[in-house]
Amino acid sequence: MGLVQPSAGRDPAASCVVHSSLRGLMSAVATPLVLLALGTGATISSSEVRGVPIALIAVGTVLGVIVAFDYPRHTRFEEGGISRVCILRTQRLPWSDVIAIERTPRRTLARVRQLTSRDRQEHNSGGLVARGSGRSRWLLTDHAESAQEHDQVRKLLDHLDVATTLRARRPPEGRAPSDLYRLRRRR
């Protein structure tokens, strides 16, 4: 089961791929489509143009562009830096631009799940964010990677001897690898 997906002809420790969740990707794509459908439906059904349907179409369009160009499907950690692979573009972040790799803030729903869950370790960590200088931040994944993938990223950073620090806590053992995010864990 390949946790590390090496590039052709490279050392397996030289790259690691971490995937975003299918649920996050689908909801990010569905939201602008629903807004566009609602706005278009309201415009077609009405004989006069109103502000709310036009606003729905405008917001749906803006969100669609943001998702297509900025929501990562997966992130590749390599010798030259970090590659964020989005739907319509791939963004390269050289290690010199990245100060730290951190966790995303936990969402309210995750906090509620943690309070109601018997296994409190299961929901303790969010996705990964790359922090640059100033206010620059780039979403890398929308949910936590497996402990093995975390170890691969740490090993890569140690191997490259870059100034980027891995501030994200290691996820608990037993978390499924991100390339298996479609499969539910059976208890």
DRENTI-879416 format. One record per residue (C-alpha): residue number from 1; residue in one letter; chain; x, y, z. Coordinates in steps of 0.05 Angstrom, whole numbers, plus 32768, in hexadecimal, padded with zeros to 4 digits. Last residue first. Example, Ala and Ser with C-alpha at 12.3 -4.5 7.8 and 13.67 -1.06 7.14 Angstrom:
// residues 2
> 2;s;A;8111;7FEB;808F
> 1;a;A;80F6;7FA6;809C
//
This chain:
// residues 187
> 187;r;A;7EE4;7FF4;8115
> 186;r;A;7EE3;7FFD;80CA
> 185;r;A;7F06;8039;80AC
> 184;r;A;7EE0;8056;8072
> 183;l;A;7F00;8054;802E
> 182;r;A;7F02;8092;8003
> 181;y;A;7F3C;80AF;8029
> 180;l;A;7F69;8076;8014
> 179;d;A;7F9E;80A3;7FF5
> 178;s;A;7F9D;80CA;8036
> 177;p;A;7FB8;808F;805D
> 176;a;A;7F88;8075;8092
> 175;r;A;7F91;808D;80DA
> 174;g;A;7FA8;8053;8105
> 173;e;A;7FDE;8078;812A
> 172;p;A;7FCB;80BE;8141
> 171;p;A;7FDD;80FA;8116
> 170;r;A;8021;811A;8121
> 169;r;A;801D;8162;8137
> 168;a;A;8025;8197;8101
> 167;r;A;8060;81C5;810F
> 166;l;A;808B;81A8;80D7
> 165;t;A;80C1;81DC;80CE
> 164;t;A;80DA;81F9;808C
> 163;a;A;8123;820E;8090
> 162;v;A;8138;81D6;8062
> 161;d;A;8166;819A;8071
> 160;l;A;814D;8172;8036
> 159;h;A;8150;8130;805B
> 158;d;A;8130;814D;809A
> 157;l;A;80F7;816B;8071
> 156;l;A;80EE;8129;804C
> 155;k;A;80EE;8101;808D
> 154;r;A;80BA;8130;80AA
> 153;v;A;808E;8128;806C
> 152;q;A;8096;80DC;806E
> 151;d;A;8086;80DB;80B9
> 150;h;A;8045;8101;80AB
> 149;e;A;8034;80CF;8075
> 148;q;A;803F;8096;80A6
> 147;a;A;8014;80B8;80DB
> 146;s;A;7FDC;80BF;80A8
> 145;e;A;7FC8;8103;808C
> 144;a;A;7F98;8131;80AE
> 143;h;A;7F61;8154;8087
> 142;d;A;7F59;818F;8057
> 141;t;A;7F9D;8188;8037
> 140;l;A;7FD2;81BA;8020
> 139;l;A;7FAE;81FC;802D
> 138;w;A;7FDE;8236;8020
> 137;r;A;7FED;826E;8051
> 136;s;A;800E;82B1;8044
> 135;r;A;8002;82E3;807C
> 134;g;A;804A;82FA;8082
> 133;s;A;807C;82C5;806B
> 132;g;A;8060;8282;8058
> 131;r;A;8037;8250;807F
> 130;a;A;8026;820E;805D
> 129;v;A;7FE4;81F1;8077
> 128;l;A;7FD5;81A9;8087
> 127;g;A;7F92;818A;809A
> 126;g;A;7F72;8184;80DE
> 125;s;A;7F83;815C;811C
> 124;n;A;7F61;8143;815A
> 123;h;A;7F26;811C;813C
> 122;e;A;7F3A;80D4;8148
> 121;q;A;7F60;80E2;8189
> 120;r;A;7F1F;80EC;81AF
> 119;d;A;7F08;80A4;81A3
> 118;r;A;7EC6;80A5;81C9
> 117;s;A;7EAD;80DD;819C
> 116;t;A;7E7B;8111;81B3
> 115;l;A;7EAD;8147;81C5
> 114;q;A;7ED9;8137;8189
> 113;r;A;7E9D;8139;815A
> 112;v;A;7E8B;817E;8175
> 111;r;A;7ED2;8196;816A
> 110;a;A;7ED2;817A;8123
> 109;l;A;7E91;819F;8114
> 108;t;A;7EAF;81E0;812D
> 107;r;A;7EEA;81DA;80FE
> 106;r;A;7F30;81CD;8116
> 105;p;A;7F63;8200;8102
> 104;t;A;7F8F;81E7;80CA
> 103;r;A;7FCE;81C4;80E0
> 102;e;A;8013;81E1;80D2
> 101;i;A;804C;81DC;809F
> 100;a;A;807F;8212;80AC
> 99;i;A;80A8;824A;808B
> 98;v;A;8097;823A;8043
> 97;d;A;80B2;826A;800D
> 96;s;A;80F9;824C;800E
> 95;w;A;80DB;8206;8008
> 94;p;A;80C2;8218;7FC3
> 93;l;A;8076;821A;7FBC
> 92;r;A;8060;8200;7F79
> 91;q;A;8016;8209;7F65
> 90;t;A;7FF5;81D7;7F36
> 89;r;A;7FB8;81F0;7F11
> 88;l;A;7F71;81E0;7EFB
> 87;i;A;7F58;81AF;7F2F
> 86;c;A;7F8E;81BD;7F63
> 85;v;A;7FD1;819B;7F6C
> 84;r;A;7FF8;81BE;7FA3
> 83;s;A;8042;81AF;7F97
> 82;i;A;8070;81B9;7FD2
> 81;g;A;80BB;81C5;7FCB
> 80;g;A;80F5;81B1;7F9F
> 79;e;A;8104;8170;7FC3
> 78;e;A;80BB;815B;7FC3
> 77;f;A;807B;815F;7FEC
> 76;r;A;803F;8153;7FBE
> 75;t;A;7FFB;816E;7FD2
> 74;h;A;7FB9;8152;7FBB
> 73;r;A;7F76;816B;7FA1
> 72;p;A;7F89;81B0;7FB9
> 71;y;A;7F54;81E7;7FB7
> 70;d;A;7F73;8226;7F96
> 69;f;A;7F65;822A;7F4B
> 68;a;A;7F25;8203;7F42
> 67;v;A;7F0B;8213;7F88
> 66;i;A;7F18;825D;7F81
> 65;v;A;7EF8;8260;7F3B
> 64;g;A;7EBB;823B;7F54
> 63;l;A;7EB5;8269;7F90
> 62;v;A;7EB6;82A7;7F64
> 61;t;A;7E82;8289;7F34
> 60;g;A;7E54;8273;7F6C
> 59;v;A;7E59;82B8;7F8D
> 58;a;A;7E47;82DA;7F4B
> 57;i;A;7E0E;82AA;7F3B
> 56;l;A;7DF1;82B1;7F81
> 55;a;A;7DF8;82FD;7F7D
> 54;i;A;7DD3;82FD;7F3B
> 53;p;A;7D9C;82D2;7F59
> 52;v;A;7D97;8302;7F95
> 51;g;A;7D97;8343;7F6D
> 50;r;A;7D5B;8338;7F41
> 49;v;A;7D53;8332;7EF6
> 48;e;A;7D0A;8333;7EE0
> 47;s;A;7CDF;82FC;7EC3
> 46;s;A;7CF5;82CB;7EF9
> 45;s;A;7CFC;8280;7EED
> 44;i;A;7D3D;8287;7EC5
> 43;t;A;7D5E;82B4;7EF8
> 42;a;A;7D4A;8289;7F33
> 41;g;A;7D63;824A;7F10
> 40;t;A;7DA5;826C;7EFE
> 39;g;A;7DB1;8284;7F45
> 38;l;A;7D9F;8241;7F63
> 37;a;A;7DC9;821A;7F31
> 36;l;A;7E05;8249;7F3A
> 35;l;A;7E00;8243;7F86
> 34;v;A;7DFB;81F7;7F81
> 33;l;A;7E37;81F4;7F52
> 32;p;A;7E60;8221;7F80
> 31;t;A;7E52;81F3;7FBB
> 30;a;A;7E5C;81B1;7F96
> 29;v;A;7EA6;81B9;7F86
> 28;a;A;7EBC;81C9;7FCE
> 27;s;A;7E8C;8194;7FE8
> 26;m;A;7EAA;8160;7FBA
> 25;l;A;7EF2;8173;7FCC
> 24;g;A;7EE4;8172;8017
> 23;r;A;7EC0;812F;8014
> 22;l;A;7EF7;8111;7FE8
> 21;s;A;7F2A;8124;801C
> 20;s;A;7F6B;8146;8007
> 19;h;A;7FA5;8119;7FF3
> 18;v;A;7FEC;8116;800E
> 17;v;A;8024;8105;7FDD
> 16;c;A;806C;80FA;7FF5
> 15;s;A;80AD;8106;7FD2
> 14;a;A;80F8;80FB;7FD9
> 13;a;A;80F3;80BF;8008
> 12;p;A;80E2;8092;7FCD
> 11;d;A;8123;80A8;7FAA
> 10;r;A;8113;80BF;7F64
> 9;g;A;810E;809D;7F20
> 8;a;A;80C4;80AB;7F16
> 7;s;A;80A6;80D4;7F4F
> 6;p;A;809A;80AE;7F8F
> 5;q;A;8055;80A1;7FAB
> 4;v;A;805E;8096;7FF5
> 3;l;A;8027;8074;801B
> 2;g;A;8027;803D;7FE8
> 1;m;A;8000;8000;8000
//
